[in-house]
Amino acid sequence: MARVDRVLNSRLPVREATAEQALRAEAAIRNFGFPPQKRVALYRQLGDDLIAATCNQANMRGRAVVKYVHELSPATVAEPLRHLGPRSDARAAC
């Protein structure tokens, strides 16, 4: 995610192959016709679905914690993950 943010916002350099891949992915999302407000709704639905799927697991005890960030800088993405560290068995960012 951080590399994509750096490519799209012209921040720190990234490898050319990485930049090309990030631009292709961004174009694909844009070409699907997801304006920013639709993307927010899509991520909110994904978060709700992850929470529901975790709650519906009969063979485990767990709780999904979903945090949203409005900026994709490495520090902004890492901060919520860092706070969850001592209290969680697994963490992910997408």
C-alpha positions as CSV (number, residue, x, y, z in Angstrom):
1,M,0.0,0.0,0.0
2,A,2.7,2.5,0.9
3,R,4.4,2.0,-2.4
4,V,1.2,2.6,-4.3
5,D,0.7,5.8,-2.3
6,R,4.2,6.9,-3.1
7,V,3.6,6.3,-6.8
8,L,0.2,8.0,-7.0
9,N,1.3,11.0,-4.9
10,S,4.8,11.4,-6.4
11,R,6.5,10.7,-3.1
12,L,9.8,9.0,-2.5
13,P,11.2,7.0,-5.5
14,V,10.1,3.4,-6.2
15,R,11.4,0.9,-8.7
16,E,10.1,1.4,-12.2
17,A,8.4,-2.0,-12.3
18,T,6.6,-1.3,-9.0
19,A,5.5,2.1,-10.3
20,E,4.1,0.6,-13.5
21,Q,2.2,-2.1,-11.6
22,A,0.7,0.5,-9.2
23,L,-0.4,2.7,-12.1
24,R,-2.0,-0.2,-13.9
25,A,-3.9,-1.2,-10.8
26,E,-5.0,2.4,-10.2
27,A,-6.2,2.6,-13.8
28,A,-8.1,-0.7,-13.5
29,I,-9.9,0.6,-10.5
30,R,-10.7,3.9,-12.1
31,N,-11.9,2.1,-15.3
32,F,-14.4,0.1,-13.3
33,G,-16.1,3.4,-12.6
34,F,-15.6,3.5,-8.9
35,P,-15.6,7.2,-8.0
36,P,-14.0,8.0,-4.6
37,Q,-17.3,7.9,-2.6
38,K,-18.1,4.5,-4.1
39,R,-14.6,3.2,-3.1
40,V,-15.3,4.3,0.5
41,A,-18.5,2.4,0.4
42,L,-16.7,-0.6,-1.0
43,Y,-14.1,-0.6,1.8
44,R,-16.8,-0.1,4.4
45,Q,-18.7,-3.1,3.1
46,L,-15.5,-5.2,3.1
47,G,-14.9,-4.2,6.7
48,D,-18.4,-5.1,7.7
49,D,-18.1,-8.4,5.9
50,L,-14.8,-9.2,7.6
51,I,-16.4,-8.5,11.0
52,A,-19.5,-10.6,10.2
53,A,-17.3,-13.5,9.0
54,T,-15.3,-13.5,12.1
55,C,-18.4,-13.4,14.3
56,N,-19.9,-16.3,12.4
57,Q,-16.9,-18.7,12.9
58,A,-18.0,-21.4,15.3
59,N,-14.6,-23.1,15.6
60,M,-12.7,-20.1,16.9
61,R,-12.9,-17.2,19.3
62,G,-12.0,-14.0,17.7
63,R,-12.9,-10.4,17.0
64,A,-12.2,-8.5,13.9
65,V,-11.0,-4.9,14.5
66,V,-11.3,-2.8,11.4
67,K,-9.6,0.6,11.2
68,Y,-9.9,3.0,8.3
69,V,-7.2,5.6,7.4
70,H,-7.7,8.5,5.0
71,E,-4.0,8.8,4.0
72,L,-1.8,5.9,2.8
73,S,1.5,7.1,4.1
74,P,3.5,4.4,5.8
75,A,3.2,6.1,9.2
76,T,-0.5,6.5,9.0
77,V,-1.0,2.9,8.0
78,A,1.4,1.5,10.6
79,E,0.1,3.4,13.6
80,P,-3.2,1.5,14.0
81,L,-1.3,-1.8,13.4
82,R,1.3,-0.9,16.0
83,H,-1.4,-0.3,18.7
84,L,-3.1,-3.6,17.9
85,G,0.2,-5.5,18.2
86,P,0.2,-6.4,21.9
87,R,-3.5,-7.3,21.9
88,S,-3.7,-9.4,18.7
89,D,-2.5,-12.7,17.2
90,A,-2.8,-11.5,13.6
91,R,-2.8,-8.1,11.8
92,A,-3.3,-7.2,8.1
93,A,-3.5,-4.1,6.0
94,C,-5.3,-3.9,2.7
